[in-house]
Each structure stands twice: as structure tokens, then as C-alpha cells.
Amino acid sequence: MVTVSAEVQITDLAINDHACLTFGEPEELLDLTAAYVRDGLAGGLRVVWLCEEPQGALAELSRRGIAVQSATASGRMDVVASQEGLLSGQAFNVDHAMGWLSSQMELTSHEGYAGLRVALDMGWALRPVHGVEQLPAFEEKIATILSDSSVSVLCQYDRERFDPVTLASVSPFHTRAVAAATYYDDPLLRICRQYAPPGIRMAGQIDRAAEDALALALTEAIRTDGPLTINMAELSFIDLSCTRTIIDVARSLAPARTVVLRCNPAIAPRFVLLGAQGIPGISLVTAHE
């Protein structure tokens, strides 16, 4: 049986949503956040992302098609470390964190932007930080301040690292729950939608048993406009049947529409064997390129 699961798409978030993004791997976090940033910039909003490693995050946003240099130079986007906004040294205090958020809202209004998008990676709360027990109170304060505003906040929690009690304690204060649309998920394979750049993403090993899920994911992906990326950087095995399915879908698209097959080096030879490199519009790249 093939199912598609996603409580809310990242692309559906409204201007004053307080959304909770739960992710299971770094690639998922980066993909969904990139879409959130991309759509905010496209809508004329100012965007701020507090994360664990700003330089790495900027590089990943750039790889996903966001004009990082121009956005940061103009002040439309800031990517900064969590401790620069939410923490005071190694301590967390609700009033301090809310003061930072209020200052960002005031700056956005003063600069004349249509609104503000804030992404908050909550990974800092997994470290030995004094005051971390105030996290639910912080989420509640965010919900209050966003009412009737032009500000949205995306709170990001690693569902593999945060305990269920903590996730349950912050969940009621969010207006939306965000996750990637997932077509197949078991211990050996995960197929989900990719949002930035648009396409699908696979990790693990795929063979004929998951061919229906693959076909559904591809069918939905080609309904979008523009270039299509099939991200197989984390796919360690693909059989010839699934390889052929991907190539056939890519071949069926209009000649002007490009398809990027981003492969783990271990599986790239399969696509070469079936002639993918000779098909107009298909670019075959390995994950490190």
C-alpha cells in the first residue's frame, strides 16, 4: 500500500503561523527550511534563521538555489547562531529570548518589509543549558505575540533527539505541524518530497518492492513547473527496474524542462548503463559535485 503523509506542506504556511517542524535527519531540516526561506524572500519578506552552524547553513541554502549573497548583503536575510538571539551565555531566559524576537519584528517594520519569517532550530535545548525548562513557556509567548501580526515562526525539533514528553509539551502552542510529504518509509528505504529544489529525495535501498511508491512520488513531482531534481545522494542501491522507471519519467518531460539526477557515486553507473547521459535535458551528477 502506498500512502502520502504530511500534516501541512511547508509551502502552505501563512503569514502569522506558529509552526512546528519535526525532522528526522539533517537533509530534511535543510530542505524544508530552504523552502521556507525561499518562499519568504520571494514574497518580499525579511527572513531570519537561528541555527547551530550558520556558515554551513548558508552554504546549504546556496546549494539549493537561494541567492544567499545578495539576500544577506541587502539585509533581507540573516542566518545567525542560536546563542546570538535566544541565549545569554549558557543560559536561557524567556524574557531575553522574547526581547530578541520583538527587536527583529521592530527592525522588520522599520525597514519597510511586508513581514518577517523566523526559523528557530531548537537544537540548543539539547545541550546543558540553564533554564531550558522554560521552553514550553517560550513557545506559549511566541503564540501570543504572533496574533494579528505579519510574522511567522517555524520552530524546528529533531524528533530522533527530543524526547516525546518535550515534544508533547510544546505542541499545543503551534498553529501548524509541518513535515515532509512521505511516500515510503521503512528501515531500509525512505522516499519523500523534496522542496528546494523541487523534486523527490530517496535514502537507503530501493528495488521493485517500492516501485509503486516511486511512481507515485515521481507523478506528483512532475506536476510542478520548472526543473526537477531527483536526489539520490543517500541511496546506496537501486535495481535496474527502478532505474528504468526514473529514466522513463525524465524522458517523458518536455525537452525544455531539465531533470537533475543527483546520485551517490555507487549508483551512478546504473544510470550510465541505461543511457541517461545521452538523453536531452537530463543531467547526471554525483553527490559531491
Buried (B, 14 or more C-beta within 10 A) or exposed (E): EBEBEBEBBBBEBEBBBBBBBBBBBEBBBBBBBBBBBBBBBEEEBBBBBBBBBBEEBBEBBBEBBBBBEEBBEEEBBBBEBBBEBBBBEEEBBBEBBBEBBEEBBEBBBEEEBEBBBBBBBBBBBBEEBEBBEBBBBBBBBBBEBBEEBBBBBBBBBBBEEBEEEBBEBBBEBBBBEBBBBBBBBEEBBBBBBBBBBBBBBBBBBBBEEBBEBBBBBBEBBBEEEEBBBBBBBBBEBBBEEBBBBBBEBBBEBEEEEBBBBBBBEBBBEBBEEBEBEEBEBBBBEBBEE
